[in-house]
Amino acid sequence: MRTLRVPKQNVSQLETVFDKIKILHEAGAAAPIDQVNWKDDFPKSLPVTVRVAHDGEKLYLYYTVIGEAVRAVNTGDFGSVWEDSCVEFFMQRDGESGYCNFECNILGVLLSRRHESREKGEMQTSEMPLILRFGTICHRYEGDRQVSDWTMYLEIPKKALGFDSFESLSGQRLRANFYKCGDETPEPHFLSWNPIDLPKPNFHVPQFFGLLDLE
C-alpha cells in the first residue's frame, strides 16, 4: 500500500490559478499514477502524475497527462466522463465505510457522488459549484499520430470530502486512490496510483485504496 504525505500550503492566499499551480509544482506531494492493473486486456500506459496539497479548508490536485490520444465528448456535469480522457480521485474518511468519487474529463466536466457501494450513491449536486476546475491542452504529433499533453487543476472544498465546517483537513488521514482512465478513447486504459488486484477493471474498491496523511 502506498502512502502520500500531503503538505499544508497557503494556496488560497495566492491571487491566480497559475500561482496556485506553481506552488503545487514546487511544494505539492507527487503521486505517480503508474499501475497498469489489467495488462492483458488493457496494456496501455501513459506518463501521469498528480500533485497534492491542502490548506486545511480545501484539497488541491494538479494532474499532468503526457501523450494521450484523447476523447472529449461529455460536456455536462454528471455525464459519462469516464468514457472520455479522464482523471479521477476516490477518497474515504478514516474509519468510514462510504466513499466519495471525483471524476473529471479533459474538458473539466465533473462527476462527483457519495457512495455506499458502486451501485448505490448520491450525486453531490450542491457541492459542484464549489469545486474549481482549470485545464490546459497541448496538441502535438508523434510522427503522423496526433496526441495531446493535458493538465487538470482541481480545488475540492472540505464539505465535498465529507467534513463539517468546524473540522480542519490538517492532521486528517484519508484512504484514497488516484486514477487515469478513458474507456472509449482510441487506446482504452485503466491506470491507478495504488494497485488493484481484481480480474476486471473496477475503481470502486476501497479495499485497494492507499493512504493520504495530511499535515
C-alpha positions, -999 to 999 in steps of 0.1 A, spaced: 0 0 0 14 34 -10 12 63 14 15 100 5 23 128 30 3 158 18 18 192 28 -1 221 41 4 252 19 -13 286 19 -27 280 -16 -59 300 -11 -39 332 -4 -24 332 -39 -41 355 -65 -43 335 -97 -48 299 -106 -14 300 -123 2 309 -89 -16 281 -73 -4 256 -99 31 269 -95 31 262 -57 17 227 -63 46 221 -88 72 234 -62 58 221 -29 30 196 -36 34 159 -30 37 140 -62 19 107 -68 26 87 -100 -5 71 -115 15 42 -130 -2 9 -121 -14 -10 -152 -37 -34 -134 -52 -53 -164 -22 -57 -187 -36 -85 -208 -67 -67 -219 -57 -30 -214 -19 -27 -217 -18 10 -225 3 31 -201 8 69 -200 31 92 -180 5 106 -155 12 123 -122 -9 141 -97 5 167 -72 -14 172 -40 -16 199 -12 -41 213 12 -46 244 33 -70 230 60 -101 241 40 -95 226 6 -77 198 -11 -58 208 -42 -50 184 -71 -30 190 -102 -28 162 -128 -5 161 -158 -10 136 -187 15 132 -215 9 119 -250 -27 107 -249 -49 101 -280 -78 120 -264 -116 118 -264 -138 147 -253 -175 140 -258 -192 147 -225 -199 184 -219 -223 185 -189 -215 176 -153 -226 142 -141 -222 128 -176 -202 96 -186 -169 114 -182 -150 81 -176 -156 73 -213 -135 104 -222 -99 112 -214 -104 113 -176 -86 117 -143 -102 106 -110 -99 108 -72 -117 85 -49 -115 90 -11 -128 77 21 -126 92 56 -106 71 81 -130 47 98 -159 51 75 -174 26 50 -188 51 25 -166 70 0 -167 99 -25 -155 100 -61 -144 129 -82 -141 121 -119 -131 149 -143 -126 147 -181 -102 167 -202 -129 195 -206 -132 200 -169 -166 183 -168 -171 166 -134 -189 137 -119 -190 135 -81 -210 112 -59 -211 100 -23 -212 62 -24 -223 34 -1 -213 10 -29 -206 12 -66 -243 7 -73 -256 29 -45 -247 66 -44 -260 101 -43 -250 130 -66 -231 159 -50 -252 185 -68 -250 212 -42 -212 209 -39 -205 211 -76 -204 249 -79 -178 250 -52 -153 227 -70 -130 247 -92 -116 231 -124 -90 245 -147 -73 226 -175 -49 231 -204 -44 211 -236 -14 210 -259 -20 191 -292 11 178 -310 23 150 -333 44 119 -327 53 111 -363 20 111 -381 0 104 -349 -18 132 -331 -16 131 -293 -22 156 -265 -5 167 -233 -30 180 -209 -34 191 -173 -63 194 -148 -63 215 -117 -90 209 -90 -99 227 -58 -121 205 -37 -136 221 -5 -137 200 27 -175 198 26 -174 179 -7 -149 155 10 -174 148 38 -161 172 65 -181 196 86 -175 233 87 -158 231 122 -134 204 111 -100 211 95 -82 189 70 -50 193 89 -39 161 107 -65 140 89 -58 106 74 -77 97 42 -79 64 24 -77 72 -13 -67 63 -48 -59 83 -79 -69 71 -114 -65 78 -151 -89 62 -175 -105 65 -209 -130 37 -216 -139 49 -251 -107 66 -261 -87 53 -291 -65 35 -266 -86 24 -236 -67 24 -204 -72 20 -166 -43 33 -145 -41 38 -107 -18 51 -80 -23 21 -58 -26 -13 -75 -59 -31 -78 -59 -69 -76 -91 -78 -94 -98 -97 -127 -116 -69 -144 -114 -30 -143 -131 -16 -113 -122 16 -94 -149 14 -68 -128 -7 -45 -119 10 -11 -101 -22 0 -73 -12 -25 -71 24 -15 -37 39 -3 -33 64 25 -31 102 24 -16 118 56 -25 155 56 -1 177 75 
